[in-house]
Amino acid sequence: MPENNEAQWYIIHTFGGYEKKVKTSIENYAKAQGMEDIIQEVYLPTDIVVETKNGKRKEVEKLRFPSYIFLKLVFGNNDKVDKDLWFRIRNTNGVTGFVSPDPNKPTPMTDEDLIKMGLIVPTTVEVDYRIGDLIIITDGPFKDSKAVVKDINEEKQQVTVTVSMFGRETPVTLDFIKVRKV
């Protein structure tokens, strides 16, 4: 088990359709065992999307990562507790296992993984470009487009760039993490 007394994020895989049941089961277990300090959060990311059925628009909650649940856990304080907790979570009805290169040893997610998945936003990002520099957009509808930096807003962690669309220069504001210097 990772030796760290701070909570870290782990991912478990579930059978499709069992995500909410597993989430509730693990939360109830943590509460019943008084383990809220060890099982700190059970997170099931969802998004609200608009669907049209029979000509009617309706907002629906959809799982962002179907069959996956994110757990904020503390491992590394006590081998017996760690093994029991790993076994309990692993054997929760609907869980197929931890997402890890070693099926017998949970591996925590890195901050970089969490940022890429959009689960956390870095508090500060240092940029290596200036106004007038050429950058490349790394995410979103303009992904892989080259653009010129027009403004940098450190407070909001955003950059305004101009993208050439249909022969016109169009301003676009993006988060710092969605662009990189060419």
Beta strands, then each sheet from edge to edge (+ up, - down):
strand 1: 8-14
strand 2: 39-43
strand 3: 46-53
strand 4: 56-63
strand 5: 68-73
strand 6: 95-98
strand 7: 134-137
strand 8: 146-153
strand 9: 158-165
strand 10: 168-175
strand 11: 179-181
sheet 1: 2+ 5- 1+ 6-
sheet 2: 3+ 4-
sheet 3: 10+ 9- 8+ 7- 11+
end
